[in-house]
Structures are given as C-alpha cells and as structure tokens.
Amino acid sequence: MSEPFRIMTRIDFEADGRQFGHLDVPHSSNESAWGALRVPIVVIRHGEGPTLLCTGGNHGDEYEGPIALMKLARALPPEAIQGRLILLPALNLPAVLAGTRVSPIDQVNMNRAFPGDPRGTPTLMIADYLRRRILPLADAVLDLHSGGKTLSFVPFCGMHQLDDAAQMARTRDALLAFGAPLSLIIREFDVVGMLDTAVEELGKPFLFTELGGGGTATAATVRVAERGIRNLLRHFGLIDAPPEPAPTRLMHSPDASWFVIADDRGILEMLVDLGETVSAGAALAQVHDVERPQRPPAVYRAARSGMLIGRHAPGLIKPGDCLAVIATDYEAG
C-alpha cells in the first residue's frame, strides 16, 4: 500500500480552464504551529491532449524559469491549447524566497531530493508529491535552470545521453525544437536524487536549461526561455503550429574530462570568455593566492578542444568548485 500524501491542493488536474492554486506543504514552526508552505501551481487545460510539465525555481537563485513561467501562466488562454500545461514556477519556494540554491528550512537541494519522502522534511515531501502525483500525468517535462549565483553559462537547453535509443531520439527532437543558442547532450556524472533521473526512469522526454547565471536574469536569457517553452508547446502538439525557427548548435560534454574542477583557493582570473573556442592544453584560467603574492598563479588548462560554455561566476574560488565546462560539436556514435 502506497504512503498517503501529506501535501494537499484544491487544484483539479482534470478540469478545463485556468487554475491558480497551491500545494500546501505541512510545516509546523515557531511562527505558525499548524502552518504550511504554499508552493504555487498553475494548471491550464483545454480538452484532451498531451500534458507538458514545466518547473522553475528548483534552485532558488535561478530566475529565468520563475519569470518565464509566471508570465506564461497569466498570458496563455486555455482555448489556445489542446491538452494540459502544468506549471510550477517556484518548485522549491523557500529557496526562491531566500534567493538560495537550497532550502533555508531544511538545507536540502531539491535536485538531489528525489524520490523524496512523504514523511520527510518539506523539500523531500515536495519531491515525493511531484514524483508520485504529478509526473505520472506528464508526457514530457522541462526543468528551467540557470547558473545561479556561482556559475555562468552560454544559454543552452540540455538533455542526457540515454541508453534507450527510442527515448533518446524523442528527447533529442524536443531538444532541437526548443531552439536555445546551444543544444547540449551531456553525460551527467552525478545523477543520484535528480528530477532528471526520476523522469527518465519513467521513459519520458526530459529537458533542462542553463540560461545564464551570476545570480540574475537578463532580457536575452528570459527571451530564450519564453520562446523555448512556446516551441515545446508546439512540438508536443498542445498548440497546432510548427516551432518558431531558431538557430541552435548541437554540442555535447560526453564525460567528466569536459569539466574543470578547482584545486586551489584564491582570486579567479579567466583567460578565456564564455563562447570562445579553446584548444586542448590551452590555458583557461589562473588562480592567484592573494595571501602569498610572491607565488605564481595556478594555471588551469583545457583537457579537450571545444567551446567554453560554463564558468565559475564569483571572483573568489576554492578547491572543489567547478571552474569551467567545455563542450564540442556533437557526433552521434
């Protein structure tokens, strides 16, 4: 017998029209003895058709997703679609309100919380409800991310390298339809607890984005998010029109060698800017030991040739931080 849900909602997932509501997550605190966290949810439905689930605010310091999804929720009339659109613009609401990557309530990273736990902390309860109640309704899932406060990216839409050929092909078609400046196929090296994995294990297309970073959103990155969501509505048949053409470059980061991890603490000096091409062995960055200025900086080099698509955003860096991400043009094989 499955565990009962502790989260409650007044949303009727089968009703036509536009519904603004909440997932009421039990949270008893000193400030509210019988209180709840009210995670916003929007359902737009018109007749029978596919269901697309879009989430933002998985991490609370990433803003393109919440902005684009809130704007879409207000602007899209139900009669404009055939099917159902489920929007969770602030999936980890406490983190969004605090502007932090993880929830300030339980210190849990939502994207490492799956499959969740109905008896656990608020983040684990949300993950459990999403996995057991909402994911079964969805035919495809888009999880909108950016680099947050600690990373910056060339805007891209991404997917994982998948072992199932048919699932890989369906997801890749959706990836290209999104139409981000870069379309990235990645071999993730840390998949435990991710929403990505929870969706992929159900055999459904899953896309994610990294649309910028540095702890803010830009007009350009929000436009990429808005156009991409509408292109997916068209691609999956919720809107009867072809996706808006958008040039995209298909690339990949096939293994951990494409990620550069810092070994040193100090001031980061990037020697290459985002979007620039580098050769194997080329210097990407150097880290200066500000307490020992007599020491030469530690130089970090590219293990592979390709494009610098991601970098550490703050001026200070420490051992273990992701310093850089490189991608190369995709070749199926």
N, C-alpha and C positions, 0 to 999 in steps of 0.2 A: 504494500500500500504506500503510495507516494505521500511525502510530507505535505501538510496543508500550507498554503501561502499565508504569511503574516502581513504582507502588503495588500492594501485594499485600494480599489479605484471605482469611480462611478462611470468610467468610460465603457460604452457598449461597442465592442470591436466589430459587431455585425451590423450596426445601424448606419444608414446612409446619412450624408451631411458632413458638417464640420463640427468636431467636438474639441473644446479646450478643457483639459482636466488635469488631474494629478495622480501620481502613485503615492499613496500615503504610507510612508515607511515608519514603523513604530520606533520612537526614540525618546525614552524617558530620561530626563535630565534635571539638574538642579533648577533650571529656568522653567521647565514645563513637565510636570510629573506624568501626565498622560499624553505627552506630545507626539508629534510626527514630523518627519521631513517630508515636504510636499514637492516631489520631483515632477516637473511639468511634462505633460504628454499631450500630443495633438494627433487626432485621427481624422483623416479626410477620406470619405468613401463615397463611391457612386457606382452602384450596380455590381455585377460580377466581373472579376478580372484579377490580374496578379496583384500581389502585395509587395511593396518596397518599404523596407525599414531603414530610416536614416537616423544616425545618432551623432550628437556633438557633445562636447564637454565631458568626454570620457576622462580626459585630464583637464583640470580646471584653469590652466594658464594658456589654453589654446582657443582662439576666439573666432576664427573664420566659421567653424561649424555652428556654434550657437547663433551667430549673426545671420548666416545664410538660412538656417532652418526657421528661425523666428520670422524672418521676412517672408519666406515661402508660406509659412502657416497662415499668415494674415492675407496674403495676396492671391493664393490659388483657390478659385471657387470649385466646389465639389463637382459641378457639372462639366468642368474642364477635363476631368479624368474618367477613365473606366477601370475601376479596381479600387485599391485601397493604399493609402500612404500613411505610415505610422512614423511620427517624428518625436524624438527625444532630444531636445536641443541642449539640455543640461543634465546628462546622464548621471554624473557624479556632482549633484547640486552643491553639497557643502564645499567641494573643491573649487567649483566655479565661483561661488560667492566669496571665497577667500583668495582666489587667484593663485592657487597652488596646484601642483601636479597631483598630489594625493589628498585624500580627505583629511581635513584637520580634526575630524571627530574620532576616527579610528586608525589614522595613518596608513590606510590601505590604498594601494594603487588599483583603481578599477580594472585596468587592463592586465592585471595579474591576479584577479579575484575569481575567475571562472574555474569550476562550475558554480561557485557560490555556495551559500549555506543558509537555509531559511531560519536557522537558529543562531546565526552568527551576527556580527556587527552590521551596521547599516549598509556599508559597501557590499558585503557578502550577501545580504538579503536582496539588494537591487540586482546583483549579478544572477542570483538564483531565479528571481522572478523573470528577468529578461530571458534566461536560458529555457526555463520550463513553460512560461506562459506566452511570451511574445515571439521568440524565434520560431516556434512551430507554425505561426501564422504567416511568416515571411517567405517569399520566394527568392529574395535576394536582399543583401544588407550592404549599406555604405556607412562606414565609420569615419567621420571627418576629424582629422588631426592636423596640427602644425607642430613646429619645433618647440613651442612653449618658451619659457624663459632661458633655457640652456642650450638650445640648438637653433640653427637657421638652415633652411633648405631652398634649393631651386624648386618651385612649386611642382609637385608631382602627384599623380594618382598611382596607387600600387596594388599589387596582388602578390601572393606567394607562389612559388614553384610547387605544383601539386603532382602527386603520383598518379591520380586518376586522369586519364587523357581527356575524357569527355568533360569532366568538371573543369579541367584546365582550359579547354577550348571555350566553354561557355563564359568563364570568368575573363579570359583574355579578350573576347569580343566586347564584353561590358567595359573593360578597362579602356580599350581604344575608343569606345563610344563616349566615355566621359569627356575626353578631349582636353586633358591637362597639358601644359607645355611639355612635360615628360611623363611617359607611362613606364613604370618601373616594375619589373618582375624580380622579386627578392627571395633569397633563401634565408629565412629568418633563423637566427641562432638561439633565440630564447622564446619558445612558443608556449611554455607552460603557463596556464592561467589566463590566456588571452581570449578576448571576444572573437578574434580571428579564428582561433582553433575551434571554439565552440560552434561557430557557423560552418566551418569547413567540414567538421565531423558529421554534420547533417547532410553533406553533399550539395550545399547551396553556394551560389556565387557570393564571394565576399570581397569587397574593395575597401581600401583605406586611402587616406590622403596625408600628405605632409605639405602644407601650403605656405610655408614661410617660417616665422618664428621670432625670436628675440623678445617674446612676451607681449606682442601686439599683433594687430591685423592691419593690412594695407588695403587701399581701394582695389589694387590689382589682384591680390590674393582672394578677396571676397568675391570679385567677379569670376575668378576661376571656379570657386565653389558653387556659385549660383548657376552658372552655365552648365557645369558638370552635373548637378542634380537634375536639372531640367532635361539634359541629354539622356540621363538614365531613365527618367520617366518615359521618354520617347522610345528608348532602346527596349525597355521591358514591356512596352505596349500599353502603359497607362494613358499616354497621350498618342493620338493617331497622327504622327508626323515623324519624319526622319530626324535623327540627331542633328543639331547645328554643326556644320563643319568647323573643325578646329584643328590646326596643325599640332601634331604630337610626335615626339621622338621616343621610340620603343627602346628601352635600355634595361639592364639588369645588374644586380650585385649578387653573384651566384654563391659566394661563400664568405667566411669570416675575414679572409685576406683583404676584402674591399673596405673593411672598417679599420680605422687607425685609432688606437687607444693610447691615452697619455700615460707615461711612466714618471713624469716629473711634475713638480709644483712650481708655479710662478706666473709670470705675465706672458700671455699668448700673443705671438706676432704671426699672423697669417702671411704667407709669402705668395699665396695664390688665392684669387677670389672665386666665389661661387659661380659656376657656369663655365669656368676656364678649363681647358684641356691640359692634362699633365702626362708626362712620360714616366714609365717605370724607373724608379730611382731618383726622380726629381724631388727637390725639397718642397714640402708643402707648408711647413710652419716651423717656428722655433720657439722654445720656452725659455724665458730669461729668469734666472734666480735673483730676485730683487734684493735679497739679503746678502748675497755674495756677488756683487757686480764684477769682481775680478774673474769670475768663471765665464767661459764662453757658453752661449746658449745651447740647449739640447735641440738638435735638428731632427725633424721627422720627415721621412721620405715616403713616396708612394710605392707600394709593393707592386702595383699594376698600372698600366696605362689606362687612361679614361678621362671622365669629366668629374670635377669636384662638385658633387650635388648637395653635400651637407657639411656643416662645420659647427664646432663649439661656438656659442654666441658670446658669453661673457668674456671680459678681458682677462680674468684670472682662471687658471685651470689647475687641476690636481690629478694625482695618479688614479687611474680607473675611469676618468672621464672620456667620453667619445670625442675625439679631436676632429676627425674628418671621415667622410663617406665618399667613396668613388664608385662610379658606375661606368659601364661600357655598353656599346650598341649590342642589342640582343640578337643572338643567333640560336635558333632552336636546335636542340640536339640531345 
